[in-house]
Amino acid sequence: MNTTGDRRHRSDLGRRVATRRRQLGLSREEVAERAGSSPGYIAYVEEQLPTPGIEFLVRLAHALDTTIQDLTGLTADLAPGGAPPGNRPELVELEETECWSLLDERGVGRIGVEGADGPVVFPVNYQVLDGSLVFSTAAESALGRAAAAGAEVAFEEDRLDEAFRRGWSVLLVGPVHLLSDPAEAMDMSRAVTVRPWSGDGRNTVVRLVPRRVTGRRILVPGTPGA
């Protein structure tokens, strides 16, 4: 039996439109106004199986500050950053409060730790809790062993806007540790709602309390929002 959740986001285009709209913090009404459409049609694009014409796709991509290729998934498996730089780009430092704001409540970033054969970097699903980052990992993974030893690591997340050659990156540096107190570990496990995309077997909760939070943004004059 179909449910409302099953009917929603039934197309790749719908999922990408909804995700991009949320990234920009826009409502359906705002996207509709930008694209010269109606909120109901934006909802239809996100939730059903539409085949919009190329003219509307062009307007929708402009409304979402992206490209048709990104919305339709043609660039999903391509490494980002292949385009040339924008016109007169400017690199600016970010305040710590803005860094935390960009990380939001959860996401996917990269963490660098010292492995058995030297430094390793791998993606992790994270959650922000009380000025720290929390991950779930396997006890015998490089991250799990680093946390057991109280080692210092580096965490990085970034976003690129290929259409306008701009973006930002945030870097957190500090020690990771396991939660040794059983009560604290139980409370933390209940608070963590994000789960690794890579599957089960990663039940060890690791916490990164950064001693340094820095970030940078590339601004391009004349682009939307600049």
RAURBEL-V259272 format. One record per residue. N is the residue number from 1. SS is DSSP state (@ for helix, = for strand, . for the rest). PHI is phi in radians with two decimals (NA if undefined). OMEGA is omega as a letter, one per 20 degrees, with the letter a starting at -180 (NA if undefined). Layout:
# RAURBEL-V259272
N&SS&PHI&OMEGA / N&SS&PHI&OMEGA
This chain:
# RAURBEL-V259272
1&.&NA&a / 2&.&-1.32&r / 3&.&-2.01&r / 4&@&-1.04&r / 5&@&-1.11&a / 6&@&-1.25&a / 7&@&-1.33&a / 8&.&-1.37&r / 9&.&0.93&a / 10&.&-1.52&r / 11&.&-2.26&r / 12&@&-1.08&r / 13&@&-1.04&a / 14&@&-1.06&r / 15&@&-1.11&a / 16&@&-1.25&r / 17&@&-1.11&a / 18&@&-1.12&a / 19&@&-1.15&a / 20&@&-1.13&r / 21&@&-1.07&r / 22&@&-1.19&r / 23&@&-1.03&a / 24&@&-1.48&a / 25&.&1.23&a / 26&.&-1.80&r / 27&.&-1.51&r / 28&@&-1.11&r / 29&@&-1.09&a / 30&@&-1.19&r / 31&@&-1.13&r / 32&@&-1.06&r / 33&@&-1.12&r / 34&@&-1.13&a / 35&@&-1.61&a / 36&.&1.16&a / 37&.&-2.26&r / 38&.&-2.12&r / 39&@&-0.98&r / 40&@&-1.12&a / 41&@&-1.28&r / 42&@&-1.08&r / 43&@&-1.07&r / 44&@&-1.10&r / 45&@&-1.08&a / 46&@&-1.29&a / 47&@&-1.90&a / 48&.&-2.02&a / 49&.&-2.09&a / 50&.&-1.43&r / 51&.&-2.25&a / 52&.&-1.11&r / 53&.&-1.27&a / 54&@&-1.12&a / 55&@&-1.10&r / 56&@&-1.21&r / 57&@&-1.07&r / 58&@&-1.10&r / 59&@&-1.12&a / 60&@&-1.16&r / 61&@&-1.09&r / 62&@&-1.12&a / 63&@&-1.11&a / 64&.&-1.76&r / 65&.&0.92&a / 66&.&-2.54&a / 67&.&-2.12&r / 68&@&-1.07&a / 69&@&-1.05&r / 70&@&-1.19&a / 71&@&-1.15&a / 72&.&-1.63&r / 73&.&1.51&a / 74&.&-1.17&a / 75&.&-1.84&a / 76&.&-1.05&a / 77&.&-1.78&r / 78&.&-1.66&r / 79&.&-1.13&a / 80&.&-1.28&r / 81&.&1.53&a / 82&.&-1.40&a / 83&.&-1.34&r / 84&.&-1.21&a / 85&.&-1.14&r / 86&.&-1.32&a / 87&.&-1.40&r / 88&.&0.97&r / 89&=&-1.18&r / 90&=&-2.26&r / 91&=&-1.74&a / 92&=&-2.14&r / 93&=&-1.43&a / 94&=&-1.82&r / 95&.&-1.28&a / 96&@&-1.04&a / 97&@&-1.09&r / 98&@&-1.22&r / 99&@&-1.04&r / 100&@&-1.12&r / 101&@&-1.10&r / 102&@&-1.20&r / 103&@&-1.14&r / 104&.&1.08&a / 105&.&-1.57&a / 106&=&-2.86&r / 107&=&2.98&r / 108&=&-2.19&r / 109&=&-2.32&r / 110&=&-2.06&r / 111&=&-2.20&r / 112&=&-1.91&r / 113&=&-2.35&r / 114&=&-1.54&a / 115&=&-1.69&a / 116&.&-1.11&a / 117&.&-1.92&a / 118&=&2.02&a / 119&=&-1.10&r / 120&=&-2.32&r / 121&=&-2.27&r / 122&=&-2.60&a / 123&=&-1.35&r / 124&=&-2.43&r / 125&=&-1.46&a / 126&=&-2.13&r / 127&=&-2.39&r / 128&=&-1.55&r / 129&=&-2.45&r / 130&.&0.91&r / 131&.&1.24&r / 132&=&-2.47&r / 133&=&-1.92&a / 134&=&-2.14&r / 135&=&-2.24&r / 136&=&-1.96&a / 137&=&-2.54&r / 138&.&-1.48&a / 139&.&-1.03&a / 140&.&-1.67&r / 141&.&-1.33&r / 142&@&-1.04&r / 143&@&-1.22&r / 144&@&-1.10&r / 145&@&-1.21&r / 146&@&-1.11&a / 147&@&-1.18&r / 148&@&-1.11&a / 149&.&-1.62&a / 150&.&1.18&a / 151&.&-1.29&r / 152&=&-1.60&a / 153&=&-2.31&r / 154&=&-2.17&r / 155&=&-2.11&a / 156&=&-2.43&r / 157&=&-2.35&r / 158&=&-2.58&r / 159&=&-2.39&r / 160&=&-2.10&r / 161&=&-1.87&a / 162&.&-1.07&a / 163&.&-1.09&a / 164&.&-2.06&r / 165&.&0.99&r / 166&=&-2.31&r / 167&=&2.99&a / 168&=&-2.57&r / 169&=&-2.51&r / 170&=&-2.22&a / 171&=&-2.17&r / 172&=&-2.09&r / 173&=&-2.22&r / 174&=&2.97&a / 175&=&-1.40&r / 176&=&-1.92&r / 177&=&-2.64&r / 178&=&-1.51&r / 179&.&-1.51&a / 180&.&-1.41&a / 181&.&-1.34&a / 182&@&-1.01&a / 183&@&-1.15&r / 184&@&-1.13&r / 185&@&-1.11&r / 186&@&-1.15&r / 187&@&-1.09&a / 188&@&-1.16&r / 189&@&-1.07&r / 190&@&-1.24&a / 191&@&-1.33&a / 192&.&-1.38&r / 193&.&-1.87&r / 194&.&-1.44&a / 195&.&-2.18&a / 196&.&-1.07&r / 197&.&-1.17&a / 198&.&-1.39&r / 199&.&1.97&a / 200&.&-1.37&r / 201&.&1.49&a / 202&.&-2.10&a / 203&.&-1.90&r / 204&=&-1.53&a / 205&=&-1.55&a / 206&=&-2.07&a / 207&=&-2.13&r / 208&=&-1.89&r / 209&=&-1.86&a / 210&=&-1.26&r / 211&=&-1.69&r / 212&=&-2.51&r / 213&=&-2.23&a / 214&=&-2.35&r / 215&=&-2.79&r / 216&=&-2.45&r / 217&=&-2.32&r / 218&=&-1.71&r / 219&=&-1.84&r / 220&=&-2.17&a / 221&.&-0.99&r / 222&.&1.62&r / 223&.&-1.48&a / 224&.&-0.98&r / 225&.&1.51&a / 226&.&-1.32&NA
